[in-house]
Amino acid sequence: MRKPYVKDLRVLDGQLKGLLDDEIVDRSEVGVLQDRINSFSDSYTDEDLGEHAYKLYEIQAYALFLKDDIKNAEKFLSDAISLRGRNYYEASVLSRFIEDKKIYIQKYVVNQVKHHGKVEILKGLAWFIVATIITSVSYAWAGSRAESSADGESSYYVFWGAMLFGLYTLGRGIYLYASSYAKAKQILDRL
């Protein structure tokens, strides 16, 4: 006699495979899958599912992976393997997916966070250097002119403002670059 939950598990598994076959995962479809998983787990306990309980944990792990919740996906995958009693093909595939995503996050996302600080440093240096050069050349040119007047001097404050803006941007870039290590650590701690 076939258990009533087997058909429901197959439907969940089929919906999951449909999501995995899509090149771009629709978040709303993952939400629908999650709702069905929650409904299924409310209807059947692990004791009801018996030897098939691992499959529910595996499907939940995939759904969490698709929602970028790596830490909980690993937990559910570990639970699925322990319920099954051994590692199996689907679990090893998901494990590889998780490791690939972790590597991607470590290499790309963390570097992007650090890159933003470097860009701000370079922008600040550029503003400061260019404004300093223009200010220096302008003062030298004005000093060489004997007829420079007192009102002409006030126009140089614009260049001083550009220098200060450059220093501000430079300081902001240094702060962002220094804090990028803390942000990178936060990102990696979520894995």
C-alpha angles and dihedrals in degrees: 000000000000118000115241094233095059092077091048091049090051091051090051091046091049092050090050092050089050089055092048092050092057114092092218116036116225108223092210090058089051087052091052090050090049091051090052091048090051091048091048093049090049090053098046131036125210088258091055091050094046111173091004094062091094090065092059090051090048092051090047090051091053091048091051090047090053089051089052093246094138099166094054092041089058090049093052091044090052089050091050092052092047091049090049090048095227142035116276138188101267091047092051091050092052090045089056090048090052093048091048091051091049091051090048092051093047095048104035111023096042091047090051090054091051092043092059091060092048091052091052091050091052092047091051092049091049093051092046097046096045093045091048092051093047091046093048093047091046093050091047091049092047092046092053090055111083094202096059109139133208094251092057089060093064092064090067091068087080089063091047088053090053089051091051091048088052091051090048092050091046091052091047090051092050090049092048092047092048092046091046088080090058091046090048090051090051090052093048092046089060089061 
